[in-house]
Amino acid sequence: MTPNRGLGRDLISLWFEAPMVIAMRTQAAAMEMMTGGSKSSAEFNRMVTEKMAATAESMVALNLAFAQQAVDASFAMASGRKPASAGRTAEKIAEAAVKPYSKRVRSNVRRLSVKKD
């Protein structure tokens, strides 16, 4: 079984970039509190809505991937072919579940890393 590059890339992205996003948001919120700004509440609202959207998208993708793998296995067995290995099937399902989160984390790193004058 060869490792799935998409799943590996997404997991590495989450492993390294998620703490960066947390640190950047925490620093921005602290600066806003010290200066009396109101941007931190907008970033907080964005953070919550993004997490809710990522969770919903992940659940839909997870269910679709699970159904697709079940259909593929059924057709393979019905046609006399050997179905995909359980490990490969699990990787495809995991990749579908993780992708919405890693996509948003990468986007947040790019957005929050931009220097603001």
C-alpha positions in Angstrom: 0.0 0.0 0.0 1.5 3.4 -1.0 0.8 6.4 1.2 -1.7 8.9 0.1 0.1 12.1 -0.7 -3.1 14.3 -0.4 -3.8 13.0 3.1 -0.2 13.3 4.2 0.0 16.9 2.9 -3.2 17.9 4.6 -2.1 16.3 7.9 1.3 18.0 7.8 -0.5 21.3 7.0 -2.7 20.9 10.0 0.2 19.8 12.2 2.4 22.9 11.5 0.1 25.6 10.3 -2.8 25.3 12.8 -0.6 26.4 15.7 0.7 29.3 13.6 -2.9 30.4 13.0 -3.8 30.1 16.7 -0.7 32.2 17.6 -1.3 34.9 15.0 -5.0 35.2 16.1 -4.0 35.3 19.8 -1.4 38.0 19.2 -3.8 40.0 17.1 -6.5 39.7 19.8 -4.1 40.7 22.5 -3.0 43.8 20.5 -6.6 44.8 19.9 -7.4 44.5 23.6 -4.4 46.6 24.6 -5.2 49.3 22.0 -9.0 49.2 22.4 -9.7 48.2 18.8 -12.7 46.3 17.6 -11.2 44.0 15.0 -10.7 41.1 17.4 -14.5 40.5 17.6 -14.7 40.4 13.8 -11.8 37.9 13.7 -13.4 35.9 16.5 -16.7 35.7 14.6 -14.9 34.7 11.4 -13.0 32.0 13.3 -16.2 30.5 14.7 -18.1 30.6 11.4 -15.2 29.1 9.6 -15.0 26.3 12.0 -18.7 25.6 11.7 -18.5 25.7 7.9 -15.4 23.4 7.9 -17.2 20.9 10.2 -20.3 20.8 8.1 -18.3 20.5 4.9 -16.1 17.8 6.4 -19.2 15.8 7.5 -20.7 16.0 4.1 -17.4 15.0 2.4 -17.0 12.1 4.9 -20.4 10.7 4.2 -20.0 11.1 0.5 -16.6 9.4 0.5 -18.0 6.6 2.7 -20.9 6.0 0.3 -18.6 6.2 -2.7 -16.3 3.6 -1.3 -19.3 1.3 -0.4 -20.6 1.6 -4.0 -17.1 0.9 -5.5 -16.7 -2.2 -3.3 -20.2 -3.4 -4.2 -19.6 -3.0 -7.9 -16.2 -4.6 -7.6 -17.6 -7.7 -5.9 -20.6 -7.8 -8.3 -18.3 -7.8 -11.3 -15.9 -10.4 -9.8 -13.1 -8.0 -9.2 -11.2 -7.7 -5.9 -12.4 -4.6 -3.9 -9.9 -2.0 -2.8 -8.0 -2.8 0.3 -9.5 -1.6 3.6 -6.4 0.6 4.3 -6.7 2.4 1.0 -10.5 2.8 1.5 -9.9 4.3 4.9 -7.3 6.7 3.6 -9.7 8.0 1.0 -12.4 8.5 3.6 -9.9 10.2 6.0 -8.6 12.5 3.2 -12.1 13.6 2.4 -12.8 14.4 6.1 -9.5 16.3 6.7 -9.4 18.3 3.5 -11.9 21.1 4.4 -9.9 21.9 7.6 -6.5 21.9 6.0 -7.8 24.1 3.1 -9.0 26.7 5.6 -5.9 26.6 7.7 -3.7 27.2 4.7 -5.9 30.1 3.7 -5.8 31.6 7.2 -2.0 31.4 7.3 -1.8 33.3 4.0 -4.4 35.9 5.1 -3.0 36.4 8.6 0.6 36.5 7.4 0.1 39.6 5.3 1.8 42.6 6.8 -0.7 45.3 7.6 0.4 48.9 7.8 
